[in-house]
Amino acid sequence: MSDARTPAQIEADIISRREQLAVVLDEIGVRVHPKTIIEDAKARAAEAVDRTAGRAFVAVNRAVSDVKAQFVSEDGAPRLERVIPAALLGVGVVGLVVASKRRRKR
């Protein structure tokens, strides 16, 4: 038994398919439009920057916390056995830099 369709049914199918095709073509047109491509690229770049900045923030925060843990005890008191040598080292480095600059000027 053949599936006989009337000309009206065939015409209705053609109209329906034509409308579906028009929608698909409109979507493709929007996707390949230069403005859409540029906006998508900007969004991806912004996302990558945000992700990288977030990772950098976490890494810096972790490093600062690690350094702080070396110089401050858990109760918040400074660890003088570590703070004093570090301060002396800092003063010594600054002194060497200043002395080096004075020699260059002469």
C-alpha positions as CSV (number, residue, x, y, z in Angstrom):
1,M,0.0,0.0,0.0
2,S,1.5,3.4,-1.0
3,D,1.4,6.4,1.2
4,A,-0.6,8.6,-1.0
5,R,-0.5,12.3,-0.1
6,T,-2.7,15.0,-1.5
7,P,-1.2,18.0,-3.3
8,A,-2.3,20.2,-0.3
9,Q,-0.3,18.0,2.1
10,I,2.8,18.1,-0.1
11,E,2.4,21.9,-0.4
12,A,2.1,22.2,3.4
13,D,5.2,20.1,3.8
14,I,7.1,22.3,1.4
15,I,6.0,25.4,3.2
16,S,7.0,24.0,6.6
17,R,10.4,22.9,5.3
18,R,11.0,26.3,3.7
19,E,10.2,28.0,7.0
20,Q,12.6,25.7,8.9
21,L,15.3,26.3,6.3
22,A,14.8,30.1,6.7
23,V,15.2,29.8,10.4
24,V,18.4,27.8,10.1
25,L,19.8,30.2,7.5
26,D,19.1,33.2,9.8
27,E,20.9,31.4,12.6
28,I,23.9,30.8,10.4
29,G,23.9,34.4,9.2
30,V,24.0,35.6,12.8
31,R,26.8,33.2,13.7
32,V,29.1,34.2,10.8
33,H,28.4,37.9,11.0
34,P,31.7,39.7,11.7
35,K,30.2,41.6,14.7
36,T,29.1,38.3,16.3
37,I,32.5,36.7,15.6
38,I,34.3,39.8,17.2
39,E,32.0,39.7,20.2
40,D,32.6,36.0,20.7
41,A,36.3,36.5,20.5
42,K,36.2,39.4,23.0
43,A,34.1,37.3,25.4
44,R,36.6,34.4,25.2
45,A,39.6,36.7,25.7
46,A,37.9,38.3,28.7
47,E,37.1,34.9,30.2
48,A,40.8,33.9,29.7
49,V,42.0,37.0,31.4
50,D,39.6,36.6,34.3
51,R,40.7,33.0,34.7
52,T,44.4,33.9,34.6
53,A,43.9,36.8,37.0
54,G,42.0,34.5,39.3
55,R,44.8,31.9,39.3
56,A,47.4,34.6,39.8
57,F,45.5,36.0,42.8
58,V,45.2,32.6,44.3
59,A,48.9,31.9,43.8
60,V,49.9,35.3,45.3
61,N,47.5,34.9,48.2
62,R,49.0,31.5,49.0
63,A,52.6,32.8,48.8
64,V,51.7,35.7,51.1
65,S,50.1,33.4,53.5
66,D,53.1,31.1,53.5
67,V,55.5,34.0,54.1
68,K,53.3,35.3,56.8
69,A,53.2,31.9,58.5
70,Q,57.0,32.0,58.6
71,F,57.1,35.3,60.5
72,V,53.9,35.2,62.6
73,S,52.8,32.4,65.0
74,E,49.3,30.9,64.9
75,D,48.2,33.1,67.8
76,G,49.3,36.3,65.8
77,A,52.5,37.1,67.7
78,P,55.6,37.9,65.7
79,R,58.3,35.2,65.6
80,L,61.2,37.3,66.7
81,E,63.7,34.6,66.0
82,R,62.8,34.9,62.3
83,V,61.8,38.6,62.1
84,I,65.0,40.1,63.5
85,P,67.4,38.2,61.1
86,A,65.1,39.0,58.1
87,A,65.0,42.7,59.1
88,L,68.8,42.8,59.4
89,L,69.2,41.2,56.1
90,G,66.8,43.7,54.5
91,V,68.8,46.6,56.1
92,G,72.0,45.1,54.8
93,V,70.7,44.8,51.2
94,V,69.4,48.4,51.2
95,G,72.8,49.5,52.6
96,L,74.7,47.7,49.8
97,V,72.4,49.2,47.2
98,V,72.9,52.7,48.5
99,A,76.7,52.3,48.7
100,S,76.7,50.9,45.2
101,K,74.8,53.9,43.9
102,R,77.1,56.4,45.7
103,R,80.2,54.7,44.1
104,R,78.6,55.0,40.6
105,K,78.1,58.7,41.0
106,R,81.8,59.3,41.7
